[in-house]
């Protein structure tokens, strides 16, 4: 027993045990807490092979260093020990130690470095001078409101399961689906590349100013920024190529430099100002300066509240820096909420302090000239704020020629600080760290998008290198995008564009959280609870609104790009399943609407043929699938049913359902698929008719293919087929039987082409001739022929041109015989086809019959090209046609010896046998049927489809006699034939209520 248990435990991958740990038979295994950090596992007392719940059984990856574990399958649990497969062997590959970051270094510091960017150093004092302290605080708090709510939304999403590499794209796509996730992922990667260019331009501006101060300008202001920016982004690219570990070390140095520069600034505000600094507008903390700077003073082309807002907002966009490298974090779920919110708190506090301190100590306008001191020009009269402080800046204020002050000089922090060099170092650190962070984030996002194969031609950039799977090709792509915008050379032009893209991303993130919450999906269980779906919705609406208030044309362009990308994904429908909130929402809507329909009584005006189609495996009868899919698509229910015989189910592939659903999706047939195991076709169909559907979404019409081999098959199979039709009539179902000259089954064609269907079902006889059409397909058809290299085309995938649909309305069934052809003509491939109706009548009443039918069809609002009254159906058919009919039923007739015995007993044992009494009862019908077949072949030689009323079998009619009846009716017709019969209830009406 010990060896047996040892073998069992060795069979479970990732588990190693010592023999001493094996419990003996009859001993209950300890079911205490499982130690996931060790290579051991505990078993339940049900079965020595049945383990207790374990984390590794649910994990999809092994990045944490553990060996991948899988629980034993049901087959393994049920098999005796001797039938167990051998245990898996160790692959012997060395375990790679990956670089992972904690929440401080990986999230908080990274976010703070990206938030503390170029805007804080070079534009925040200028924004304060334009908007005033009050409106600047409004801008800061509005930005922080959006970013904080977004951070809570990000925290909720990131704690609702493991987050992999891909950051924002990964979260949105896995929450809202690829339709919205993929466009936003593409735009967000682009926005990160733009943010890299923004910070690089800020760095280049600072270097240019330093060069100008030292009389070392290279060309001019703009071109110097371009040259320096290009060299800088190349150096940053080299750092990213060195790997994440080097990038993290560089970020630590940048963070230390930033803290020193900020401390240097705040110390400088309390140091008494020198004459040189006073000439530049810095006077230390003064109440009059504070009061003067409270209110806005907008100037120049950028002088508006929302323009200031759009320029400032990029300084709040670094909150997702930790999320963007979530694949490199030790604990994304725990680190992202903590690190992101703390980063927002500290950076917001620094913004508020910098804004109020510079606005309380620096005037808006200053000349920078020591000659403007009133101490040197006491006789000069002045009226501005500078006069109260001992300086006359009136002339430059009036002429708008001041070079210094909050409103005119971007390097205010360097003037105010204790050491301007430390501020310069801080600017270098802030801009370079942000540029480096965005340059790292953008390729990581884009790499995840490439690997998902949502869009074509981008997979090249998804290749990873090294132990951390670095996207080196993505780095190069983002480098060129950043370089293109660096060449613009104007920070104020780039900033609003970045705000636009980031606001769009933030809006979608918040909407993702809102949508996931309100759909109440059982899979939405975030560990982070400090969020509200309604605040997320508020932030989403505010983000989209600000996009248009900032730069309306950029917002329109962004939405246009998103719609185009969304339309592409909707059209291609990538084969991904991420358990999105949209899926949960669709489920809720479907459930709600289904329940609503259940309380509404059926009405004839809303009748639609909801079809249960006995296709077997759908890929074996593509023509039947295409035909029904054509008139049901987008308007009614279609279910492809597959009856699996009990004695054949073991040969049916285990995962065939997924294969067949994929086949239907590739063919773009809107149908459900279901299979049922039964002892006979009748039993399986009966159960499907009873169990299929939900509420009002329940089949009312049974569609099946004509049994081409009814004369050669086993009599029991023939009886089963006819009993299925009879049972459908007994269940008040409509019946439709499709017959084609070459049959419907293409199994032989699939095998001959070397494409084994692998899902043949013996319940549906695969002995029909292959049906394969080579006609030109309609590119705009309702049934797609995508993947035609793997799928057999059918005649129903081609345009029918101006051929007619001939309807032989022999019996009034409630209108189903008319309704199905009409629905066909609403489709692209059939819209040029004309409807012709043939009815039975007498020579004397022919005109009256045509007039009555014309009035009825007019009331039905059907466009009928022609109405033909058949008056010679009572004429005797051709002798050879009757002879052929006699030959078809001859094998099923009772012999003379049998006829002389107990006929009732014989028919009980062989219900398919035909007696002379049966023939006599049906003989008049048969002659008319054979004659009608001759008329159909003559009148419908150019028809695309012939629709004939299906005769209803008598309960005493033998199955072979009924099949011969249908055969005589539809034999020799070159085009597809549809034998159809309603359930005698009206499905069409000419009343409005």
Secondary structure, DSSP 8 states (H G I E B T S, - for coil): -HHHHHHHHHHSTT----GGG---TT-----S---TTSS---B-SS-TT-B---GGGT-S--TTS--------HHHHHS-GGG-----------------B-HIIIIIHHHHHHHSSHHHHHTHHHHHHHHHHHHHHHHHHHHHHHHHHHHHHHHHHHTSS---TTHHHHHHHHHH-HHHHHHHHHHHHHHHHHHHHHHHHHHHHHHHHHHHHTT---S-HHHHHHHHHHHHHHHHHHHHHT-HHHHHHHHHHHHHHHHHHHHHHHHHHHS---HHHHHTTB-SS-HHHHHHTTS----STT-SHHHHHHHHHGGGGGGGHHHHTGGGBS-HHHHHHHHHHHHHHHHHHHHHHHHHHHHTTB-S-B---GGGBTTT-TT----SHHHHTTB--HHHHHHT---BSTTT-S-HHHHHSS-HHHHHHHHHHHHHHHHHHHHHHHHHHHHHHHHTT-STT-GGGG--BTTTTB-HHHHHHHHHHHHHHHTT--HHHHHHHHHHHHHHHHHHHHHHHHHHHHTT-TT---S-----HHHHHHHHHHHHHHHHHH-HHHHHHHHHHHHHHHHHHHHH--S-----HHHHHHHHHHHHHHHHHHTS---GGG----EEEE-SSGGG-HHHHHHHHHHHTTTS-EEEEEEEEGGGGGGS-TTHHHHHHHHHHHTT---EEEEEEESSHHHHHHHHHHHSSBTTB---EEEEE--TTTTTS-HHHHHHHHHHHHHHHHTT-EEEEEE-TT-S--HHHHHHTT---S---TTS---S------S-B-TT-SS--TTTTTS---GGGB--TT-EEEEE--S--SSHHHHHHHHHTTSTTTTT-EEEEEEE--STTHHHHHHHHHHHHHHTT--EEEEEEE--TTS---HHHHHHHHHHHHTTB--HHHHTS-HHHHHHH-TT-B-HHHHHHHHHHHHHHHHHHHHHHHHTTTEEEEEEE-----TTS-HHHHHHHHHHHHTT-SSEEEEEE--SS----SS--
